[in-house]
């Protein structure tokens, strides 16, 4: 966690029960953020594929990787790294926490 940050802005995504293992949803901000449940661990990344504009929340989840269904670019949910062509640029990741049965994403790092 970045301890130099001065403000945190946690946005509610859903309840823990509303996002089952292997599922994804989006946080309705601009640009949108995709939130994934990987076996009870939650991850948040920019929702838009960096190769072409397409929702990663609609992609195929395998472990901590998501594959864009449009041209099959893969991204690491932990680091945001682009893992294969055609994407060469990664996506931003966001801190996620669960509190009082709610999934929250820190959107304060959005530029």
ZALUM-232521 format. One record per residue (C-alpha): x, y, z; residue in three letters. Coordinates in Angstrom, 1 decimal. Example, Ala and Ser with C-alpha at 12.3 -4.5 7.8 and 13.67 -1.06 7.14 Angstrom:
! ZALUM-232521
<rec x="12.3" y="-4.5" z="7.8" type="ALA"/>
<rec x="13.7" y="-1.1" z="7.1" type="SER"/>
***
This chain:
! ZALUM-232521
<rec x="0.0" y="0.0" z="0.0" type="UNK"/>
<rec x="1.2" y="3.5" z="-0.9" type="UNK"/>
<rec x="1.7" y="5.2" z="2.4" type="UNK"/>
<rec x="2.5" y="8.6" z="0.8" type="UNK"/>
<rec x="-1.0" y="9.1" z="-0.4" type="UNK"/>
<rec x="-2.8" y="11.7" z="1.6" type="UNK"/>
<rec x="-6.4" y="10.9" z="0.7" type="UNK"/>
<rec x="-8.4" y="7.8" z="0.1" type="UNK"/>
<rec x="-11.7" y="7.7" z="-1.7" type="UNK"/>
<rec x="-13.4" y="4.3" z="-1.3" type="UNK"/>
<rec x="-16.3" y="3.7" z="-3.7" type="UNK"/>
<rec x="-18.8" y="1.0" z="-3.1" type="UNK"/>
<rec x="-19.1" y="-1.6" z="-5.8" type="UNK"/>
<rec x="-21.5" y="-4.3" z="-4.4" type="UNK"/>
<rec x="-21.9" y="-6.6" z="-1.5" type="UNK"/>
<rec x="-19.6" y="-9.6" z="-1.3" type="UNK"/>
<rec x="-22.5" y="-12.0" z="-2.0" type="UNK"/>
<rec x="-23.5" y="-10.1" z="-5.2" type="UNK"/>
<rec x="-20.1" y="-10.9" z="-6.9" type="UNK"/>
<rec x="-19.5" y="-14.7" z="-6.8" type="UNK"/>
<rec x="-16.2" y="-16.5" z="-7.5" type="UNK"/>
<rec x="-15.3" y="-16.2" z="-11.1" type="UNK"/>
<rec x="-17.5" y="-13.3" z="-11.8" type="UNK"/>
<rec x="-16.9" y="-9.7" z="-12.7" type="UNK"/>
<rec x="-18.7" y="-6.4" z="-12.6" type="UNK"/>
<rec x="-18.0" y="-2.8" z="-13.3" type="UNK"/>
<rec x="-17.9" y="0.3" z="-11.1" type="UNK"/>
<rec x="-19.8" y="3.0" z="-12.9" type="UNK"/>
<rec x="-17.2" y="5.8" z="-13.1" type="UNK"/>
<rec x="-15.6" y="7.4" z="-16.1" type="UNK"/>
<rec x="-13.6" y="5.6" z="-17.3" type="UNK"/>
<rec x="-15.1" y="2.4" z="-15.7" type="UNK"/>
<rec x="-13.3" y="0.1" z="-13.4" type="UNK"/>
<rec x="-13.7" y="-3.7" z="-13.6" type="UNK"/>
<rec x="-13.9" y="-5.7" z="-10.3" type="UNK"/>
<rec x="-13.2" y="-9.4" z="-10.3" type="UNK"/>
<rec x="-13.8" y="-12.1" z="-7.6" type="UNK"/>
<rec x="-11.1" y="-14.8" z="-7.9" type="UNK"/>
<rec x="-11.9" y="-17.5" z="-5.3" type="UNK"/>
<rec x="-12.9" y="-14.9" z="-2.7" type="UNK"/>
<rec x="-10.1" y="-12.4" z="-3.5" type="UNK"/>
<rec x="-11.2" y="-9.2" z="-5.2" type="UNK"/>
<rec x="-9.2" y="-7.3" z="-7.8" type="UNK"/>
<rec x="-9.9" y="-4.0" z="-9.6" type="UNK"/>
<rec x="-8.4" y="-2.8" z="-12.9" type="UNK"/>
<rec x="-9.3" y="-0.3" z="-15.6" type="UNK"/>
<rec x="-12.2" y="-1.9" z="-17.4" type="UNK"/>
<rec x="-11.1" y="-0.9" z="-20.9" type="UNK"/>
<rec x="-8.7" y="-3.1" z="-22.9" type="UNK"/>
<rec x="-5.6" y="-1.0" z="-24.0" type="UNK"/>
<rec x="-5.5" y="-2.7" z="-27.4" type="UNK"/>
<rec x="-9.0" y="-1.7" z="-28.5" type="UNK"/>
<rec x="-11.9" y="-0.2" z="-26.5" type="UNK"/>
<rec x="-13.7" y="-3.2" z="-25.0" type="UNK"/>
<rec x="-14.8" y="-4.2" z="-21.5" type="UNK"/>
<rec x="-12.5" y="-6.5" z="-19.7" type="UNK"/>
<rec x="-15.3" y="-7.3" z="-17.2" type="UNK"/>
<rec x="-16.8" y="-9.2" z="-20.1" type="UNK"/>
<rec x="-13.6" y="-11.2" z="-20.6" type="UNK"/>
<rec x="-12.6" y="-14.7" z="-19.7" type="UNK"/>
<rec x="-11.2" y="-15.1" z="-16.2" type="UNK"/>
<rec x="-8.5" y="-17.7" z="-15.6" type="UNK"/>
<rec x="-6.8" y="-17.5" z="-12.2" type="UNK"/>
<rec x="-5.6" y="-13.9" z="-11.7" type="UNK"/>
<rec x="-5.6" y="-13.2" z="-15.5" type="UNK"/>
<rec x="-8.4" y="-11.8" z="-17.6" type="UNK"/>
<rec x="-8.5" y="-12.3" z="-21.4" type="UNK"/>
<rec x="-10.3" y="-9.7" z="-23.5" type="UNK"/>
<rec x="-13.0" y="-11.4" z="-25.6" type="UNK"/>
<rec x="-12.4" y="-9.2" z="-28.6" type="UNK"/>
<rec x="-8.8" y="-10.0" z="-29.6" type="UNK"/>
<rec x="-7.6" y="-12.2" z="-26.7" type="UNK"/>
<rec x="-5.1" y="-9.9" z="-25.1" type="UNK"/>
<rec x="-4.5" y="-11.0" z="-21.5" type="UNK"/>
<rec x="-3.9" y="-8.8" z="-18.4" type="UNK"/>
<rec x="-2.6" y="-9.7" z="-14.9" type="UNK"/>
<rec x="-5.2" y="-8.6" z="-12.3" type="UNK"/>
<rec x="-2.5" y="-8.2" z="-9.6" type="UNK"/>
<rec x="-0.1" y="-6.0" z="-11.6" type="UNK"/>
<rec x="-2.1" y="-4.7" z="-14.5" type="UNK"/>
<rec x="0.6" y="-5.9" z="-16.9" type="UNK"/>
<rec x="-0.3" y="-6.8" z="-20.5" type="UNK"/>
<rec x="0.7" y="-10.4" z="-20.8" type="UNK"/>
<rec x="0.4" y="-11.0" z="-24.6" type="UNK"/>
<rec x="-0.2" y="-9.4" z="-27.9" type="UNK"/>
<rec x="-2.0" y="-7.6" z="-29.3" type="UNK"/>
<rec x="-2.0" y="-5.5" z="-26.1" type="UNK"/>
<rec x="1.4" y="-4.0" z="-25.2" type="UNK"/>
<rec x="0.3" y="-1.5" z="-22.6" type="UNK"/>
<rec x="-1.0" y="-2.6" z="-19.2" type="UNK"/>
<rec x="-4.0" y="-1.3" z="-17.3" type="UNK"/>
<rec x="-4.1" y="0.5" z="-13.9" type="UNK"/>
<rec x="-4.9" y="-1.5" z="-10.8" type="UNK"/>
<rec x="-6.8" y="-0.2" z="-7.8" type="UNK"/>
<rec x="-6.7" y="-1.2" z="-4.1" type="UNK"/>
<rec x="-9.8" y="-3.2" z="-3.1" type="UNK"/>
<rec x="-11.1" y="-4.1" z="0.4" type="UNK"/>
<rec x="-14.2" y="-5.7" z="1.9" type="UNK"/>
<rec x="-15.8" y="-4.0" z="4.9" type="UNK"/>
<rec x="-19.2" y="-4.8" z="6.5" type="UNK"/>
<rec x="-19.9" y="-7.2" z="3.6" type="UNK"/>
<rec x="-19.3" y="-4.6" z="1.0" type="UNK"/>
<rec x="-16.7" y="-4.6" z="-1.8" type="UNK"/>
<rec x="-15.0" y="-1.2" z="-2.0" type="UNK"/>
<rec x="-12.4" y="0.2" z="-4.5" type="UNK"/>
<rec x="-10.0" y="3.1" z="-3.8" type="UNK"/>
<rec x="-10.6" y="5.4" z="-6.7" type="UNK"/>
<rec x="-8.3" y="8.2" z="-5.4" type="UNK"/>
<rec x="-5.5" y="7.3" z="-7.7" type="UNK"/>
<rec x="-7.5" y="8.0" z="-10.8" type="UNK"/>
<rec x="-6.0" y="10.7" z="-13.0" type="UNK"/>
***
